Amino acid sequence: MNANAADIYQFDDAGALLETHLPLPRRSGKVRDVYEINDSLLIVSTDRISAFDYIMPSGIREKGNLLTAMSQFWFEQLEVRHHLITTQIPASLGLDFNTGPLEGRVMLTKKAAVVPFECVVRGYLEGSGWREYQATGKICGNELPAGLTQCDPLPQAIFTPATKAEEGHDENVSIDRMIADIGEEMAFKLRDLSLEIYRSASQYAAKRGIIIADTKFEFGIVDGEIILIDEVLTPDSSRFWAADDYQPGRAQVSFDKQFLREWLTTCGWDQQSPPPKLPPEVIEQTRAKYQEAFHRLTAPSGS
């Protein structure tokens, strides 16, 4: 494939990779550029970061590498069928330009029929779940005890699906809505699988000093079987807290983009117009949060 590398990659002033344009059929999400290769997908994790449904004009350098490595780690750690084939750039593509910026950012995956729901599991009371509980005493139809405070552990993890919006906010829904759309058997299979993955990952993370407060999974169908797709258990898709600083009744020290969200709510941005350029200190502190989560979860025990 003949292509000019200058037309392939777009970086910001700090060297974060914002966009890729490989000479392949392409679609783009908030963070990933996805390319179709026959019955496979080549997923490229850029350094884009989003918050409040906006993509920030500044990237977080090497964030895409961390997301890819963490997803690969969890796909290998979890005993569940998944879509990942390799994290190497397929030689069969015959790319004849500099592929250096892609190294460590790509996942070659099976192409799946995507289930049109995000499968969210919550073990603690925070975020939109906390707000809904304050208003109704429930989360997505799940009855909860009275008197819980912010970030309290739930009596047991709960499944709270959400619709996948093409634009704007995803909508939290009850499992009844999910059943109506995809059928009872499929909805209950996804619920049970999501809860089991969350339990397994939470037990592992607890040994590494991290609480997984909540997370979202995406699933697809290949040859009639449910497989785990997209990213999994990264700081973009999960709320990671420091166990040694955990205290219910307040916001927690986190290893995700909550730091960025908090800055955005205090910087004067109205969340209705294009977001501001991120200051270097916000970029670096966000980057450090992602790096610490990755190190805590994946480093050999004792290191």
Buried (B, 14 or more C-beta within 10 A) or exposed (E): EEBEEEEBBBBBEBEBBBBBBBBBEBEBEBBBBBBEBEEBBBBBBBBBBBBBEBBBEBBBBBBBBBBBBBBBBBBEBBEBBBBBBEBEBBEEBEBEBEBEBBEBBBBBBBBBEEBEBBBBBBBBBBBBBBEBBEEEBBBBBBEBEEEBEBBBBBEEBBBBBBBEEEEEEBEBBBBEBBBEBBEEEBBBBBBEBBBBBBBBBBEBBEEBBBBBBBBBBBBBBBEEEBBBBBBBBBBBBBBBBBBEEBEBEEEBBBBBBBBBEBBBEEEEBEEEEEBBEBEEEBBBBBBEBBBBBBEBBBEEEEE
